[in-house]
Amino acid sequence: MKKTLFFLICLLAFGVTCFSQKKPDIQLFIDKTIVEEGVPITVTFKTNENGKLVFNFPKDFKKLNQSKTVNQGFNRKTGKPYFVYSLSQAGVFSKKGKYKIQAIFMIGNKHYKSNVVRVKVVKKTPSHHDEGNYKYAFNEKVSSES
């Protein structure tokens, strides 16, 4: 009886230890959900754990610059420090369409999928048409007239 009780207590302790490890908080954000072809967007991944990140970008996404940050704060209730790891990837889509972006986050041999963000890419359209020269919303027309 004592051996059985001891075995059950050990099994319960082992189960609690193995299964109580928390899943990391992971979030994927995008700064624009509708964008014109060739206009830059930024995809940002944030987590509370340090690990390896793999973005699953569509083939029509051309990467530009990337930045990584780590921010530290303190939990006021526990007094313990916490960290927020962030990776931002800027880029442009070369073709119109509807796209999904997701990331895989790896800690040791465990893999976690992020949420999926969606972006709709529309054909680039001129905002003005003036004597065969197109003017886009982000460019100013330069006049040679004085």
Order of alpha helices (4+ residues) and beta strands (2+ residues): alpha-beta-beta-beta-beta-beta-beta-beta-beta-beta-beta-beta
